[in-house]
Each structure stands twice: as structure tokens, then as C-alpha cells.
Amino acid sequence: MDDLKLLISREQIAERVAAIGRQITADSDGPVMFIGVLKGAAVFLSDLVRHVQIAATFDFIGVASYSNQFDRNKVWDSSGEVRLTKDVDQSLRGKDVVLVEDILDTGLTLTFLKRLLLGHEPKNLRVAVLLDKPSRRKLLVEADYVGFTIADDFVVGYGMDYAEQYRHLPDIHIVPNVALT
């Protein structure tokens, strides 16, 4: 995959993540618990919590909605079914919670997660996403904090992968010739 195309540089990411951290600080009146969605949001979560100037803890949740395989036509699609693979380890009851996700596209995963986490009875629940792809939305759902709004491209880097590859890249790149359906 030597033909990756740079979409968002590490400098742009760092600047935007710091701004989101400042906004979360300004919007919060006490400690915040961050819930990172495994595995794609782990890098974003790690950088984000370092820019929040209030007491913060974090936990992780895991879901599956995409297969790790692509068909021979290089088409990538959500199964439309979201399932929990790992729940949070800590109680969310009465806490100020920020769900941290890498990409908001169809809205299927975020809708599932919001419903699940609200069942844990947090004081409030806000959502931070690094990337938003509104053109792919199947369910009406929005994030409270958005890093970048992008076109309908398949992206990797900064924690996001292509069949478990490229998570380590510090910038966000477009993978050419992968169609999203």
C-alpha cells in the first residue's frame, strides 16, 4: 500500500485534538470519564485526555460491526449489525461521560453505543469523534465534538486500520481504490 494519500497531517490532528480538549474542559463542571471505542479510538483518546485540564479517567468499550475481510472487489461495508465485544469495567452511574470514537459514518455504531451507555445511567453523555462522514449517515445521530468532517473515503492511520494494518501511522491517509457501500 505504498500509494496511500495524505489527508490530514499529524500537525493538523494535534492542533484539532488540543482544541477539542479545551472545549471539553470548558463544558465540564467536574471530573470526566472518557470511554474509548476499541481499537480505532485508542490513539485519539490518549492524545485527547492529555489536553483536558480537569480530573479525568478513562475506560474502553469494544464493538464489532465491520468484518476484517474485504471482498475481492475491494468493497468495504458495515454489516448493519453491531454487537458488544467488551463492556466498560467501571460504573458510569452519575458520572460525566464522554464517548470517544474514531469515525462517525453510518451512525449505526454510535446509536448502539449511546443507547447502551445511557443504560448505565451517567449524569450526562457527550460524544467526541475524530472524523465525521455525514454523507454515509443511515441513522440521524450527531457528535458533540468533531475533529474533521471528511468525504466518503476509506482512511487509515492515527489508530484506524485496513485489515489491522496502518494503525501506527501518525497522519491520516486515504486508501485508494476501496469502495464504501
mmCIF file of the C-alpha atoms, coordinates in Angstrom:
data_MODEL
# 
_entry.id   MODEL 
# 
loop_
_atom_site.group_PDB 
_atom_site.id 
_atom_site.type_symbol 
_atom_site.label_atom_id 
_atom_site.label_alt_id 
_atom_site.label_comp_id 
_atom_site.label_asym_id 
_atom_site.label_entity_id 
_atom_site.label_seq_id 
_atom_site.pdbx_PDB_ins_code 
_atom_site.Cartn_x 
_atom_site.Cartn_y 
_atom_site.Cartn_z 
_atom_site.occupancy 
_atom_site.B_iso_or_equiv 
_atom_site.pdbx_formal_charge 
_atom_site.auth_seq_id 
_atom_site.auth_comp_id 
_atom_site.auth_asym_id 
_atom_site.auth_atom_id 
_atom_site.pdbx_PDB_model_num 
ATOM 1   C CA . MET A 1 1   ? 0.000   0.000  0.000  1.00 0.00 ? 1   MET A CA 1 
ATOM 2   C CA . ASP A 1 2   ? 2.651   2.483  -0.994 1.00 0.00 ? 2   ASP A CA 1 
ATOM 3   C CA . ASP A 1 3   ? 0.010   4.575  -2.740 1.00 0.00 ? 3   ASP A CA 1 
ATOM 4   C CA . LEU A 1 4   ? -1.627  5.971  0.423  1.00 0.00 ? 4   LEU A CA 1 
ATOM 5   C CA . LYS A 1 5   ? -2.634  9.621  0.008  1.00 0.00 ? 5   LYS A CA 1 
ATOM 6   C CA . LEU A 1 6   ? -2.128  12.064 2.889  1.00 0.00 ? 6   LEU A CA 1 
ATOM 7   C CA . LEU A 1 7   ? -5.452  13.532 4.028  1.00 0.00 ? 7   LEU A CA 1 
ATOM 8   C CA . ILE A 1 8   ? -4.764  15.100 7.448  1.00 0.00 ? 8   ILE A CA 1 
ATOM 9   C CA . SER A 1 9   ? -1.261  15.736 8.812  1.00 0.00 ? 9   SER A CA 1 
ATOM 10  C CA . ARG A 1 10  ? -0.133  14.948 12.340 1.00 0.00 ? 10  ARG A CA 1 
ATOM 11  C CA . GLU A 1 11  ? 0.228   18.695 12.952 1.00 0.00 ? 11  GLU A CA 1 
ATOM 12  C CA . GLN A 1 12  ? -3.389  19.343 11.934 1.00 0.00 ? 12  GLN A CA 1 
ATOM 13  C CA . ILE A 1 13  ? -4.524  16.446 14.119 1.00 0.00 ? 13  ILE A CA 1 
ATOM 14  C CA . ALA A 1 14  ? -2.554  17.708 17.135 1.00 0.00 ? 14  ALA A CA 1 
ATOM 15  C CA . GLU A 1 15  ? -3.990  21.211 16.789 1.00 0.00 ? 15  GLU A CA 1 
ATOM 16  C CA . ARG A 1 16  ? -7.581  20.000 16.480 1.00 0.00 ? 16  ARG A CA 1 
ATOM 17  C CA . VAL A 1 17  ? -7.312  17.441 19.317 1.00 0.00 ? 17  VAL A CA 1 
ATOM 18  C CA . ALA A 1 18  ? -5.947  20.163 21.624 1.00 0.00 ? 18  ALA A CA 1 
ATOM 19  C CA . ALA A 1 19  ? -8.893  22.412 20.702 1.00 0.00 ? 19  ALA A CA 1 
ATOM 20  C CA . ILE A 1 20  ? -11.400 19.639 21.458 1.00 0.00 ? 20  ILE A CA 1 
ATOM 21  C CA . GLY A 1 21  ? -9.683  19.050 24.810 1.00 0.00 ? 21  GLY A CA 1 
ATOM 22  C CA . ARG A 1 22  ? -10.018 22.742 25.664 1.00 0.00 ? 22  ARG A CA 1 
ATOM 23  C CA . GLN A 1 23  ? -13.701 22.687 24.687 1.00 0.00 ? 23  GLN A CA 1 
ATOM 24  C CA . ILE A 1 24  ? -14.420 19.604 26.826 1.00 0.00 ? 24  ILE A CA 1 
ATOM 25  C CA . THR A 1 25  ? -12.659 21.332 29.741 1.00 0.00 ? 25  THR A CA 1 
ATOM 26  C CA . ALA A 1 26  ? -14.801 24.439 29.273 1.00 0.00 ? 26  ALA A CA 1 
ATOM 27  C CA . ASP A 1 27  ? -18.010 22.390 29.000 1.00 0.00 ? 27  ASP A CA 1 
ATOM 28  C CA . SER A 1 28  ? -17.396 20.274 32.106 1.00 0.00 ? 28  SER A CA 1 
ATOM 29  C CA . ASP A 1 29  ? -18.107 21.179 35.715 1.00 0.00 ? 29  ASP A CA 1 
ATOM 30  C CA . GLY A 1 30  ? -16.287 18.293 37.331 1.00 0.00 ? 30  GLY A CA 1 
ATOM 31  C CA . PRO A 1 31  ? -14.404 15.090 36.664 1.00 0.00 ? 31  PRO A CA 1 
ATOM 32  C CA . VAL A 1 32  ? -14.946 13.401 33.297 1.00 0.00 ? 32  VAL A CA 1 
ATOM 33  C CA . MET A 1 33  ? -14.842 9.735  32.412 1.00 0.00 ? 33  MET A CA 1 
ATOM 34  C CA . PHE A 1 34  ? -13.750 9.075  28.837 1.00 0.00 ? 34  PHE A CA 1 
ATOM 35  C CA . ILE A 1 35  ? -14.885 5.861  27.160 1.00 0.00 ? 35  ILE A CA 1 
ATOM 36  C CA . GLY A 1 36  ? -12.759 4.936  24.142 1.00 0.00 ? 36  GLY A CA 1 
ATOM 37  C CA . VAL A 1 37  ? -14.121 2.642  21.453 1.00 0.00 ? 37  VAL A CA 1 
ATOM 38  C CA . LEU A 1 38  ? -11.597 -0.108 20.728 1.00 0.00 ? 38  LEU A CA 1 
ATOM 39  C CA . LYS A 1 39  ? -9.417  -0.279 18.778 1.00 0.00 ? 39  LYS A CA 1 
ATOM 40  C CA . GLY A 1 40  ? -9.627  2.678  16.417 1.00 0.00 ? 40  GLY A CA 1 
ATOM 41  C CA . ALA A 1 41  ? -10.138 5.431  19.000 1.00 0.00 ? 41  ALA A CA 1 
ATOM 42  C CA . ALA A 1 42  ? -7.288  4.419  21.334 1.00 0.00 ? 42  ALA A CA 1 
ATOM 43  C CA . VAL A 1 43  ? -4.746  6.875  19.896 1.00 0.00 ? 43  VAL A CA 1 
ATOM 44  C CA . PHE A 1 44  ? -7.279  9.727  19.739 1.00 0.00 ? 44  PHE A CA 1 
ATOM 45  C CA . LEU A 1 45  ? -8.348  9.051  23.342 1.00 0.00 ? 45  LEU A CA 1 
ATOM 46  C CA . SER A 1 46  ? -4.740  9.003  24.566 1.00 0.00 ? 46  SER A CA 1 
ATOM 47  C CA . ASP A 1 47  ? -3.965  12.365 22.989 1.00 0.00 ? 47  ASP A CA 1 
ATOM 48  C CA . LEU A 1 48  ? -7.311  13.918 23.918 1.00 0.00 ? 48  LEU A CA 1 
ATOM 49  C CA . VAL A 1 49  ? -7.153  13.219 27.663 1.00 0.00 ? 49  VAL A CA 1 
ATOM 50  C CA . ARG A 1 50  ? -3.759  14.947 27.852 1.00 0.00 ? 50  ARG A CA 1 
ATOM 51  C CA . HIS A 1 51  ? -5.430  18.186 26.710 1.00 0.00 ? 51  HIS A CA 1 
ATOM 52  C CA . VAL A 1 52  ? -8.241  18.135 29.257 1.00 0.00 ? 52  VAL A CA 1 
ATOM 53  C CA . GLN A 1 53  ? -7.495  20.371 32.228 1.00 0.00 ? 53  GLN A CA 1 
ATOM 54  C CA . ILE A 1 54  ? -9.839  18.719 34.745 1.00 0.00 ? 54  ILE A CA 1 
ATOM 55  C CA . ALA A 1 55  ? -9.754  15.405 36.572 1.00 0.00 ? 55  ALA A CA 1 
ATOM 56  C CA . ALA A 1 56  ? -10.307 12.588 34.099 1.00 0.00 ? 56  ALA A CA 1 
ATOM 57  C CA . THR A 1 57  ? -10.361 8.825  33.998 1.00 0.00 ? 57  THR A CA 1 
ATOM 58  C CA . PHE A 1 58  ? -10.881 6.512  31.078 1.00 0.00 ? 58  PHE A CA 1 
ATOM 59  C CA . ASP A 1 59  ? -12.154 3.090  30.179 1.00 0.00 ? 59  ASP A CA 1 
ATOM 60  C CA . PHE A 1 60  ? -12.711 1.200  26.948 1.00 0.00 ? 60  PHE A CA 1 
ATOM 61  C CA . ILE A 1 61  ? -15.640 -0.434 25.204 1.00 0.00 ? 61  ILE A CA 1 
ATOM 62  C CA . GLY A 1 62  ? -15.478 -2.781 22.241 1.00 0.00 ? 62  GLY A CA 1 
ATOM 63  C CA . VAL A 1 63  ? -17.946 -3.319 19.441 1.00 0.00 ? 63  VAL A CA 1 
ATOM 64  C CA . ALA A 1 64  ? -17.895 -5.141 16.132 1.00 0.00 ? 64  ALA A CA 1 
ATOM 65  C CA . SER A 1 65  ? -19.767 -4.044 13.051 1.00 0.00 ? 65  SER A CA 1 
ATOM 66  C CA . TYR A 1 66  ? -17.236 -4.463 10.285 1.00 0.00 ? 66  TYR A CA 1 
ATOM 67  C CA . SER A 1 67  ? -15.510 -7.608 9.168  1.00 0.00 ? 67  SER A CA 1 
ATOM 68  C CA . ASN A 1 68  ? -11.718 -7.746 8.984  1.00 0.00 ? 68  ASN A CA 1 
ATOM 69  C CA . GLN A 1 69  ? -12.012 -9.021 5.422  1.00 0.00 ? 69  GLN A CA 1 
ATOM 70  C CA . PHE A 1 70  ? -12.652 -7.184 2.205  1.00 0.00 ? 70  PHE A CA 1 
ATOM 71  C CA . ASP A 1 71  ? -14.268 -8.810 -0.787 1.00 0.00 ? 71  ASP A CA 1 
ATOM 72  C CA . ARG A 1 72  ? -12.228 -9.270 -3.953 1.00 0.00 ? 72  ARG A CA 1 
ATOM 73  C CA . ASN A 1 73  ? -13.772 -6.133 -5.460 1.00 0.00 ? 73  ASN A CA 1 
ATOM 74  C CA . LYS A 1 74  ? -12.297 -4.056 -2.611 1.00 0.00 ? 74  LYS A CA 1 
ATOM 75  C CA . VAL A 1 75  ? -15.702 -3.132 -1.234 1.00 0.00 ? 75  VAL A CA 1 
ATOM 76  C CA . TRP A 1 76  ? -15.998 -2.326 2.471  1.00 0.00 ? 76  TRP A CA 1 
ATOM 77  C CA . ASP A 1 77  ? -19.424 -2.362 4.067  1.00 0.00 ? 77  ASP A CA 1 
ATOM 78  C CA . SER A 1 78  ? -20.949 -2.327 7.504  1.00 0.00 ? 78  SER A CA 1 
ATOM 79  C CA . SER A 1 79  ? -22.898 -5.467 8.272  1.00 0.00 ? 79  SER A CA 1 
ATOM 80  C CA . GLY A 1 80  ? -25.677 -3.277 9.694  1.00 0.00 ? 80  GLY A CA 1 
ATOM 81  C CA . GLU A 1 81  ? -25.411 -5.313 12.881 1.00 0.00 ? 81  GLU A CA 1 
ATOM 82  C CA . VAL A 1 82  ? -23.471 -4.019 15.869 1.00 0.00 ? 82  VAL A CA 1 
ATOM 83  C CA . ARG A 1 83  ? -22.502 -6.275 18.731 1.00 0.00 ? 83  ARG A CA 1 
ATOM 84  C CA . LEU A 1 84  ? -20.756 -5.635 22.019 1.00 0.00 ? 84  LEU A CA 1 
ATOM 85  C CA . THR A 1 85  ? -17.382 -7.358 22.389 1.00 0.00 ? 85  THR A CA 1 
ATOM 86  C CA . LYS A 1 86  ? -16.269 -5.614 25.612 1.00 0.00 ? 86  LYS A CA 1 
ATOM 87  C CA . ASP A 1 87  ? -18.316 -3.561 28.062 1.00 0.00 ? 87  ASP A CA 1 
ATOM 88  C CA . VAL A 1 88  ? -16.903 -0.857 30.326 1.00 0.00 ? 88  VAL A CA 1 
ATOM 89  C CA . ASP A 1 89  ? -15.254 -2.031 33.536 1.00 0.00 ? 89  ASP A CA 1 
ATOM 90  C CA . GLN A 1 90  ? -16.282 0.911  35.724 1.00 0.00 ? 90  GLN A CA 1 
ATOM 91  C CA . SER A 1 91  ? -19.659 2.213  36.831 1.00 0.00 ? 91  SER A CA 1 
ATOM 92  C CA . LEU A 1 92  ? -20.913 5.201  34.822 1.00 0.00 ? 92  LEU A CA 1 
ATOM 93  C CA . ARG A 1 93  ? -23.818 5.980  37.159 1.00 0.00 ? 93  ARG A CA 1 
ATOM 94  C CA . GLY A 1 94  ? -23.985 9.695  37.906 1.00 0.00 ? 94  GLY A CA 1 
ATOM 95  C CA . LYS A 1 95  ? -20.769 10.480 36.014 1.00 0.00 ? 95  LYS A CA 1 
ATOM 96  C CA . ASP A 1 96  ? -19.975 12.995 33.304 1.00 0.00 ? 96  ASP A CA 1 
ATOM 97  C CA . VAL A 1 97  ? -19.105 10.703 30.363 1.00 0.00 ? 97  VAL A CA 1 
ATOM 98  C CA . VAL A 1 98  ? -17.511 11.466 27.003 1.00 0.00 ? 98  VAL A CA 1 
ATOM 99  C CA . LEU A 1 99  ? -17.641 8.657  24.458 1.00 0.00 ? 99  LEU A CA 1 
ATOM 100 C CA . VAL A 1 100 ? -14.594 8.841  22.156 1.00 0.00 ? 100 VAL A CA 1 
ATOM 101 C CA . GLU A 1 101 ? -14.904 7.330  18.665 1.00 0.00 ? 101 GLU A CA 1 
ATOM 102 C CA . ASP A 1 102 ? -12.612 7.433  15.644 1.00 0.00 ? 102 ASP A CA 1 
ATOM 103 C CA . ILE A 1 103 ? -15.189 7.802  12.842 1.00 0.00 ? 103 ILE A CA 1 
ATOM 104 C CA . LEU A 1 104 ? -18.876 8.645  12.740 1.00 0.00 ? 104 LEU A CA 1 
ATOM 105 C CA . ASP A 1 105 ? -20.212 7.430  9.413  1.00 0.00 ? 105 ASP A CA 1 
ATOM 106 C CA . THR A 1 106 ? -23.463 5.430  9.150  1.00 0.00 ? 106 THR A CA 1 
ATOM 107 C CA . GLY A 1 107 ? -24.441 6.182  12.743 1.00 0.00 ? 107 GLY A CA 1 
ATOM 108 C CA . LEU A 1 108 ? -25.225 2.519  13.465 1.00 0.00 ? 108 LEU A CA 1 
ATOM 109 C CA . THR A 1 109 ? -22.373 2.012  15.936 1.00 0.00 ? 109 THR A CA 1 
ATOM 110 C CA . LEU A 1 110 ? -22.798 5.361  17.662 1.00 0.00 ? 110 LEU A CA 1 
ATOM 111 C CA . THR A 1 111 ? -26.555 4.882  18.077 1.00 0.00 ? 111 THR A CA 1 
ATOM 112 C CA . PHE A 1 112 ? -25.950 1.423  19.565 1.00 0.00 ? 112 PHE A CA 1 
ATOM 113 C CA . LEU A 1 113 ? -23.282 2.753  21.940 1.00 0.00 ? 113 LEU A CA 1 
ATOM 114 C CA . LYS A 1 114 ? -25.294 5.757  23.086 1.00 0.00 ? 114 LYS A CA 1 
ATOM 115 C CA . ARG A 1 115 ? -28.282 3.533  23.911 1.00 0.00 ? 115 ARG A CA 1 
ATOM 116 C CA . LEU A 1 116 ? -26.034 1.072  25.762 1.00 0.00 ? 116 LEU A CA 1 
ATOM 117 C CA . LEU A 1 117 ? -24.165 3.723  27.741 1.00 0.00 ? 117 LEU A CA 1 
ATOM 118 C CA . LEU A 1 118 ? -27.315 5.644  28.670 1.00 0.00 ? 118 LEU A CA 1 
ATOM 119 C CA . GLY A 1 119 ? -28.490 2.373  30.231 1.00 0.00 ? 119 GLY A CA 1 
ATOM 120 C CA . HIS A 1 120 ? -25.558 2.746  32.653 1.00 0.00 ? 120 HIS A CA 1 
ATOM 121 C CA . GLU A 1 121 ? -27.244 5.964  33.921 1.00 0.00 ? 121 GLU A CA 1 
ATOM 122 C CA . PRO A 1 122 ? -24.474 8.556  33.523 1.00 0.00 ? 122 PRO A CA 1 
ATOM 123 C CA . LYS A 1 123 ? -25.142 12.136 34.668 1.00 0.00 ? 123 LYS A CA 1 
ATOM 124 C CA . ASN A 1 124 ? -24.639 13.149 31.043 1.00 0.00 ? 124 ASN A CA 1 
ATOM 125 C CA . LEU A 1 125 ? -23.210 11.639 27.895 1.00 0.00 ? 125 LEU A CA 1 
ATOM 126 C CA . ARG A 1 126 ? -21.366 13.560 25.199 1.00 0.00 ? 126 ARG A CA 1 
ATOM 127 C CA . VAL A 1 127 ? -19.637 12.232 22.095 1.00 0.00 ? 127 VAL A CA 1 
ATOM 128 C CA . ALA A 1 128 ? -16.269 13.186 20.604 1.00 0.00 ? 128 ALA A CA 1 
ATOM 129 C CA . VAL A 1 129 ? -15.341 11.874 17.159 1.00 0.00 ? 129 VAL A CA 1 
ATOM 130 C CA . LEU A 1 130 ? -12.130 12.472 15.286 1.00 0.00 ? 130 LEU A CA 1 
ATOM 131 C CA . LEU A 1 131 ? -13.734 12.136 11.852 1.00 0.00 ? 131 LEU A CA 1 
ATOM 132 C CA . ASP A 1 132 ? -17.291 12.697 10.659 1.00 0.00 ? 132 ASP A CA 1 
ATOM 133 C CA . LYS A 1 133 ? -18.600 11.368 7.329  1.00 0.00 ? 133 LYS A CA 1 
ATOM 134 C CA . PRO A 1 134 ? -22.116 12.840 7.164  1.00 0.00 ? 134 PRO A CA 1 
ATOM 135 C CA . SER A 1 135 ? -22.640 11.600 3.593  1.00 0.00 ? 135 SER A CA 1 
ATOM 136 C CA . ARG A 1 136 ? -22.717 8.000  4.909  1.00 0.00 ? 136 ARG A CA 1 
ATOM 137 C CA . ARG A 1 137 ? -25.305 8.557  7.645  1.00 0.00 ? 137 ARG A CA 1 
ATOM 138 C CA . LYS A 1 138 ? -28.066 5.927  7.832  1.00 0.00 ? 138 LYS A CA 1 
ATOM 139 C CA . LEU A 1 139 ? -29.318 6.995  11.274 1.00 0.00 ? 139 LEU A CA 1 
ATOM 140 C CA . LEU A 1 140 ? -29.738 10.557 12.484 1.00 0.00 ? 140 LEU A CA 1 
ATOM 141 C CA . VAL A 1 141 ? -27.039 10.974 15.109 1.00 0.00 ? 141 VAL A CA 1 
ATOM 142 C CA . GLU A 1 142 ? -24.530 13.750 15.731 1.00 0.00 ? 142 GLU A CA 1 
ATOM 143 C CA . ALA A 1 143 ? -21.398 14.174 17.810 1.00 0.00 ? 143 ALA A CA 1 
ATOM 144 C CA . ASP A 1 144 ? -20.896 16.959 20.336 1.00 0.00 ? 144 ASP A CA 1 
ATOM 145 C CA . TYR A 1 145 ? -17.240 17.382 19.330 1.00 0.00 ? 145 TYR A CA 1 
ATOM 146 C CA . VAL A 1 146 ? -15.932 16.753 15.807 1.00 0.00 ? 146 VAL A CA 1 
ATOM 147 C CA . GLY A 1 147 ? -12.304 16.840 14.754 1.00 0.00 ? 147 GLY A CA 1 
ATOM 148 C CA . PHE A 1 148 ? -12.707 16.898 10.981 1.00 0.00 ? 148 PHE A CA 1 
ATOM 149 C CA . THR A 1 149 ? -15.557 16.424 8.527  1.00 0.00 ? 149 THR A CA 1 
ATOM 150 C CA . ILE A 1 150 ? -14.338 14.348 5.594  1.00 0.00 ? 150 ILE A CA 1 
ATOM 151 C CA . ALA A 1 151 ? -15.599 12.967 2.302  1.00 0.00 ? 151 ALA A CA 1 
ATOM 152 C CA . ASP A 1 152 ? -16.614 9.370  1.724  1.00 0.00 ? 152 ASP A CA 1 
ATOM 153 C CA . ASP A 1 153 ? -13.090 7.918  1.559  1.00 0.00 ? 153 ASP A CA 1 
ATOM 154 C CA . PHE A 1 154 ? -11.607 4.897  3.294  1.00 0.00 ? 154 PHE A CA 1 
ATOM 155 C CA . VAL A 1 155 ? -8.971  6.202  5.718  1.00 0.00 ? 155 VAL A CA 1 
ATOM 156 C CA . VAL A 1 156 ? -6.193  4.744  7.851  1.00 0.00 ? 156 VAL A CA 1 
ATOM 157 C CA . GLY A 1 157 ? -3.649  5.945  10.364 1.00 0.00 ? 157 GLY A CA 1 
ATOM 158 C CA . TYR A 1 158 ? -3.811  7.554  13.800 1.00 0.00 ? 158 TYR A CA 1 
ATOM 159 C CA . GLY A 1 159 ? -5.329  4.343  15.190 1.00 0.00 ? 159 GLY A CA 1 
ATOM 160 C CA . MET A 1 160 ? -7.538  3.463  12.199 1.00 0.00 ? 160 MET A CA 1 
ATOM 161 C CA . ASP A 1 161 ? -6.780  0.382  10.160 1.00 0.00 ? 161 ASP A CA 1 
ATOM 162 C CA . TYR A 1 162 ? -7.124  -1.534 6.923  1.00 0.00 ? 162 TYR A CA 1 
ATOM 163 C CA . ALA A 1 163 ? -7.383  -5.221 7.951  1.00 0.00 ? 163 ALA A CA 1 
ATOM 164 C CA . GLU A 1 164 ? -5.441  -4.432 11.165 1.00 0.00 ? 164 GLU A CA 1 
ATOM 165 C CA . GLN A 1 165 ? -2.648  -2.602 9.275  1.00 0.00 ? 165 GLN A CA 1 
ATOM 166 C CA . TYR A 1 166 ? -1.607  1.092  9.343  1.00 0.00 ? 166 TYR A CA 1 
ATOM 167 C CA . ARG A 1 167 ? -2.878  1.962  12.846 1.00 0.00 ? 167 ARG A CA 1 
ATOM 168 C CA . HIS A 1 168 ? 0.649   3.137  13.711 1.00 0.00 ? 168 HIS A CA 1 
ATOM 169 C CA . LEU A 1 169 ? 0.775   5.916  11.106 1.00 0.00 ? 169 LEU A CA 1 
ATOM 170 C CA . PRO A 1 170 ? 0.832   9.367  12.757 1.00 0.00 ? 170 PRO A CA 1 
ATOM 171 C CA . ASP A 1 171 ? -1.111  11.036 9.929  1.00 0.00 ? 171 ASP A CA 1 
ATOM 172 C CA . ILE A 1 172 ? -4.471  10.132 8.367  1.00 0.00 ? 172 ILE A CA 1 
ATOM 173 C CA . HIS A 1 173 ? -4.303  8.750  4.848  1.00 0.00 ? 173 HIS A CA 1 
ATOM 174 C CA . ILE A 1 174 ? -6.790  7.789  2.165  1.00 0.00 ? 174 ILE A CA 1 
ATOM 175 C CA . VAL A 1 175 ? -6.571  4.214  0.896  1.00 0.00 ? 175 VAL A CA 1 
ATOM 176 C CA . PRO A 1 176 ? -7.252  4.483  -2.832 1.00 0.00 ? 176 PRO A CA 1 
ATOM 177 C CA . ASN A 1 177 ? -9.449  2.025  -4.716 1.00 0.00 ? 177 ASN A CA 1 
ATOM 178 C CA . VAL A 1 178 ? -11.521 0.889  -1.741 1.00 0.00 ? 178 VAL A CA 1 
ATOM 179 C CA . ALA A 1 179 ? -15.219 1.476  -2.287 1.00 0.00 ? 179 ALA A CA 1 
ATOM 180 C CA . LEU A 1 180 ? -17.521 2.057  0.671  1.00 0.00 ? 180 LEU A CA 1 
ATOM 181 C CA . THR A 1 181 ? -21.070 0.760  0.391  1.00 0.00 ? 181 THR A CA 1 
# 
